[in-house]
Amino acid sequence: MKKRYFLLSLLVAAGLAHADDAAIKQSLAKLGLQQMEIQPSPLPGMKTVLTESGVLYVSEDGKQFIQGPLYDISGAQPINVTNKLLEKKVDALSSEMIVYKAPKEQHVITVFTDITCGYCHKLHSQMADYNALGITVRYLAFPREGMNGQVAKEMKSIWCVADRKKAFDAAMKGETPAAADCKIDLARHYQLGILYGIQGTPAILLQNSMMIPGYQGPQEMKKLLDSQKTGG
């Protein structure tokens, strides 16, 4: 009898979850949002929803939502819960990153970049300095004009050649990438950037899920990374 009651409870809970998701999808569709991934939320009565416009926290009846980072302040330092939940999506793209590995690696940063961005060029021109300080730099594509523009096509050409680093280095010096095509979907990079709330490049993601908007010089970056590692 207890087993039957337990199974019935699970079925009811599953039905309620499905109903909640349907209400959320219907409400967000009114706002023009079609692509969404609904997950549990640490906020009571809310769901976490990953959309093409970023991360939302939506009431289970779909009538209210909050947009913006959620922080856990229960520990010694605030933790960006919103960014933390995106870690698996970053890991899923690790094989597609263009990586400049430090010989004596101490830190790893993931940079959302655009080949037409001046400060992205500046950052890349100092790659030897970042690497010498023990900072490995991993690149993901974030064409600022969106995925339908010319920059997105040129960046895909870079990601589609055998020697991505050589093509990327050339593009960062101002050369136009030779046209190339393949099955890689840079929209996944771009959409991940949107989920992080990125509005400009370079945007630098640290290993603790902190997002640093804008350029940081090698010495500045090293100082910041060291302070984050020690909790200072």
N, C-alpha and C positions, 0 to 999 in steps of 0.2 A: 504493500500500500504506500509506504514511504517512497519507494523507488518510483512508483507511478506518479505520485505528487511532485517529486523532484523533476521528472521528465516533463510534466505538464507545466511546471513553473518555467522551465527552460524554453518551452515552446511559446508561452505567453510573452516572456521577455524578448524572445527573438521577433515575435510579431509586433511588439511595441517598438523595438529598435527599427524595424522596417518601416513602420508607420511614421516614426519620427524623421527618418531619412527622407521619406517621400514628401513630408511637409516642408522640410528644409529645401529639397530640390525644387519644389514648386515655387516657394517664396523667392529663392535666388534666381530662378529662371525669369521671374518678372523683372529682375534687374539686369537681364541680359547675360547672366552667367550660365554657361552650359556645361563646361568641364569642371567636375568637382570630385574630390576624394574626401569622404566623410570618415572621421575617426573619433574615438572617445576623447573627452576633454578633461583636464584636471579641475575645471570649473563645474560645480554642481549644476545640473539642469541645462548644460551647454554641450555642444558638439564642436570639435575642431574640423574645419572644412578648408581644404586646400583648393584654391580656384585659380583661374587665369588672371585674376586681379590681386592675388596674394592670399595670405592666411586669414581666415575669418573664424570668430568664435560665435556660433549661432545657437540661439535658444532652441530647445528640442521641439517647440511648436512652430519654429520657423518665423516667429514674429519680430524678433530682435536680433541684431548682430553687433559685434564689436570688431573693429579692425585695428591691428597694431600688435606689437610684441607683448607677450605675457611674461611677467617676471615672477620667479619664486624667491621670496625674501626671507625664507625660514632659516637659511644658513648664515655663515659669516659674511658672504658676499652675494649680491643679487645674481640669479641665474636666468638667462633668457631662455625660457621654456620653448618659445616658438622656434627659435633657431635650433635648439637641441633636437626637436622632433624631425628636423630636416637632415640630420647627419647621415642617415641611411641613404638618402637620395644623393648626397655628395659622394659617398662611398661607391654607389652604383655607377657613377661616371668616372671613377678613377682610371679605368683603362683608356678613356678618351682624352685625358688631360695631357697637355704638352708640359713636360716636367724638366726643370733645370735643377738637378740635385746637387746639394752642397756636399763636397768631399767629406767634411766632418759635420754631418747633420746634427743640429741641436733643435731646430724648429722647422715646421712645415707651414707655409701659408698657401691658401688657394685664392688666386686672383681672377676675378671676372674682368675681362679685358675687351677692348675694342681697338682694332688696328688703326683707326682714324683719330684716336684720342691722344692729345698732346702729352698729358701726364702719364699715360700708359707707355708712350714712347720713352719718356724720361725714366720711368721705373725700369723698363727693359734695358735701357742703355747702361744701367748700373748693375746688371745681373751679376757680374763678376764680384762686385762688392758685397751684394747680399749673400752670395754663395760662400765667400771668404769668411763671412761672419757666422757661418753655420746655418744659414737660412735657405731651405729648399723652397723653390717657387713652382707652384703648379697652376697652369692656366686653364680656365674655362671661357667659352665665348659668350660675350654679351654685346652684340651689335646694338648700339643705343637707339638707332632708328627703327628697330624691330626686325622681324624675320622676313619681311617682304621687300626689304631694301637691297641696294647694291652691295653694301658693306657685308651683309649676311651672306650673300653669294660668294664674295671674295674670301670671307673667313671660312666658308665651307670648303672652298678650293684648297685652302691651307691644310685643313684637317683631312682632306681626301688624298693627299700625296704620301708617298712612302716615307720621305724625310720631312716630317712636320716641322721639326725644329729649324731646319735650314730655310724652309719656306716662311716660317713665322719670323725668323731673324730678318729676312729680306724685307718682309712687309713692314716690320717695325722701323726699318730704315727708309721707308717711303716707296718701296717698289710695289708695283701692282702684281698681285699673285696671278700666275698662269691658271687659266680655267681648268678645273678638274671636278669630277663628280663621283659620288659613291653613295652608299646607303646610310651613312652616318646622319643622325638627326640632331643638328645643333639647336633645334627648338627646345630640346630637353635641357640644355645648358641655360638658354635664355629664360625658360619658364622657371627653372630653379632660382635664377636671379630675381625674378618677379616675386617668388615666394619669400625670398629674403628681404624684399622691400627695396631692392636696389633701384636707384634713379639715375646714377651716373657711374662712370668708370675712371680709374680703377676702383674696384670695391674689393677689399681684402678680408678674407675669412680666416680667422685664427683657429687653432686646434680645439680651443675651448668653446667654439661656436660664436665667439664675439665677431661682429662685422665692423670693420673700420672703413668708413666712406672716404675715398680720396687717397691721394699719393702720400706715402711715408718714405722718407729717405732711408738708406741702409742703416745708419747709426740710430736714427729715431726708431726704426722698426725693431732693431735688436734690443734697444732699451725697453720698449713696450713689451716685447715678447718675453724677455727675462723677468720683467715685473709680474706678468701674468702667470708665469711658471712658478714663481716663488710665492705668489699670492700677495705680493706687496703692492 
